[in-house]
Amino acid sequence: MALITTIRNNSWILVVVIGFALAAFILMDFSGQGVGGGGGPTAMGTVAGKKLDINEFNRAEAALYPNAAGDVYGRRSVLWDYFVEEAIVEKEAEELGLSVSAEEMMELQFGNNLSPIMTQRFRDPNTGQVNREQLNQIRGMIEGGTVSSAIESGQLQRSFPAYWSHQMKEIKKDRLQTKLNTLVQKSIYTPSWMAEMMHNDGNQRMNFNYVKIPFDDVDASGISVADADLQSYLNENKAKFVSDEETRRVSYVTFNIVPTKKDSSDLYETVAKLLPGFNTTDNDSLFVDSNYGTISNVYFNKSQVSPAYADELFTMNPGTAAGPFIDGRKYTIVKLLDRKIMPDSVDSRHILINAKTDVEYRAAFAKIDSLKNLIEAGTNTFEELARAHSQGPSGPNGGNLGYSQPNKMVKPFNDLIFYEAEKGKVYPVVTNFGVHLVEVLGYKFIKNEEAVKIATISESIVPSDFTQKQVYNKALEFAAKHRTLEEMAAAAEGNPDLSVETSAGLKKNDFFVGTLGAGEGSRSMVKWAFSGNASKNLVSSEVYEYQDPAEFFDNKYVIAGLKSIQKAGNVSIADVRDEIEPIVLNQKRGEAIKGKISGQSLGAIASSYNSEVDTITGATFNSSYLPELGSEPNVLAAAYNMEANTTSQPIVGNNGIYVIQLVNKTLPTAVTNLPQVRKQASSTYQTQVGRQLIQAMKKTVKIEDSRSTFY
């Protein structure tokens, strides 16, 4: 395996970047040229006057995620945020005279104060420490001028220079951002009066009894919500509903695709036809591979195999097959290859030759092979060779590891000693530690539990292409007949298999839609909603396709229409009616019930509404969350302002209507070390700088986002 493949597969061994001393190599910067302000056909946006070029973006994506599958839009969103933040940080740092010197860059990459990016990517998962040996190996390769030859020989992938160049930018951006954060953190000061107030709010404890009446328990038949009520709520909560950019909501109907009885029957027959051949084949591996099945090289106890066929499997004779069984969403036939009593623990010893790179693994394997020959020829004993050559901690003990239970060793080692090795013979095995020479010394049998070795062939129970096509045609016909949201809703109401859902506000670059989730279908829907072809109340003529993430068949088709358009800035009632109407209705429920329960005892209220009296102890004014109630700031504020042994008026909260009775308050202790309290108060805000500063900086610059033009 090429070195870069090892790097990609192990996050602690990713490629490194270096600075000034390697300036000649850095000329290979994958961007090819600088970028400046202004637009153009390749501009996917501008940030503070700096052009973000789609070609540079694509090269960075290819370097960072060369073979990645999964959520491509999620990765692009993260990468876009990086480019935006990089432009903002560089601009701010330049204006403040902040920079990263060549010497500092070298220290961040190879010194004693590594960048967090380096420590994360070079952390050995086995030790939790930075793998300095690997770091130095790659550094030596680069400084020795052997990178080009390493690429030609296959030790490094051709994407190495691009990855290297981008990582250097990541390190620089991270370091500059840290300096900016530190400047702000050092400037935070808490005056004495504020420190004392925060101390008091956090140390005055309140104990109170309460009754909660859920909103749904209040009869709303005589309550109506008028537009004036909604407008009043909007006026009082403007800040919650101001949007920095235009958002649009879509309503959609989902046509789910499920296998028909014929699909299921056909798949059953497909698997059943393989059973005779599975029973008679004299080459299980070839038969299983030819039919896309799996064959185990380990033994499973009854609890480790599918309950669909576990009972029958443990009564079968080795060499026989049975099924098909309904195994979750699959039809499965299973063959019993072998059955035996498994040991509860195995006594073993080993000789380990450490290895990390391909070259080291080849050398280690050659050495292990020579040691194996010496042992098998009787020239040397296992114990003396282990003492002389093993690089593992058990070497001085002759390589003895003692008894180990199943799955306590790394998998290749575990599988060898429990399932494959014969007592007294020596076997080489490769793990992520290196190459081992292993001998099993003994077994312990306590439970005498039987285990089986099996092979399976399965067919997933999925809709056929014909079924998918039929559902697609239904969705297409539905979209053609129902061109407005009213028509779509009326048609869905008459079909028990269909219902209309409405998304939250979507921005033009979003790729996640309501219950549909992320993916190409959702992204296409958002692009249509923001296109010139969309208008309010119009249903798209396109059928949006969604795939099963595991089996990759079409599992749903969606028809969508544009529900609303909310321009940037303040919103109108029409834009948020569906969102705020339930909130206002709950407020009116609270107001309606106040007159009915005011002056009653907690017990009487609880009896009338099938509730109970509960108690909260140790609450403070600055508690943002109470385990018993959740987030209820109105309740805390009322308790804070009450006297002991008094009962509140009904309080309309977030999750219901409350009446509370304050039992007592514990007065806060006097401040004895004001400087320490002030320091702690400042620290609370300082810890928020890293998360909030960059977001605040984004609001101070002009950002033009044209990503939707490209994807």
Secondary structure as UniProt FT lines:
FT   HELIX           3..9
FT   HELIX           11..13
FT   HELIX           20..22
FT   HELIX           23..26
FT   TURN            27..28
FT   TURN            30..31
FT   TURN            41..42
FT   STRAND          43..47
FT   TURN            48..49
FT   STRAND          50..53
FT   HELIX           54..64
FT   TURN            66..67
FT   HELIX           72..96
FT   HELIX           102..110
FT   HELIX           116..121
FT   TURN            125..127
FT   HELIX           132..143
FT   TURN            144..145
FT   HELIX           147..153
FT   TURN            158..159
FT   HELIX           160..187
FT   HELIX           192..203
FT   STRAND          205..213
FT   HELIX           215..217
FT   TURN            221..222
FT   HELIX           227..236
FT   HELIX           238..241
FT   STRAND          247..256
FT   HELIX           261..272
FT   TURN            273..274
FT   HELIX           275..280
FT   HELIX           284..290
FT   TURN            291..292
FT   STRAND          294..295
FT   HELIX           302..304
FT   TURN            307..309
FT   HELIX           310..313
FT   TURN            314..315
FT   TURN            318..319
FT   STRAND          321..327
FT   TURN            328..329
FT   STRAND          330..341
FT   STRAND          345..354
FT   HELIX           358..376
FT   TURN            377..378
FT   HELIX           382..389
FT   TURN            393..394
FT   HELIX           395..397
FT   TURN            398..399
FT   STRAND          400..404
FT   TURN            406..407
FT   HELIX           411..415
FT   HELIX           416..420
FT   TURN            423..424
FT   STRAND          426..431
FT   TURN            432..433
FT   STRAND          434..444
FT   STRAND          450..460
FT   HELIX           465..481
FT   HELIX           485..493
FT   TURN            496..497
FT   STRAND          500..502
FT   TURN            508..509
FT   STRAND          512..513
FT   HELIX           514..516
FT   STRAND          517..518
FT   HELIX           520..529
FT   TURN            532..533
FT   TURN            536..537
FT   STRAND          538..539
FT   STRAND          544..547
FT   TURN            549..551
FT   STRAND          554..566
FT   HELIX           573..597
FT   TURN            598..599
FT   HELIX           602..608
FT   TURN            609..610
FT   STRAND          614..619
FT   TURN            621..622
FT   TURN            627..629
FT   HELIX           633..640
FT   TURN            644..645
FT   STRAND          651..652
FT   STRAND          657..666
FT   HELIX           674..686
FT   TURN            687..688
FT   HELIX           689..698
FT   TURN            699..700
FT   STRAND          703..705
FT   HELIX           707..709
//
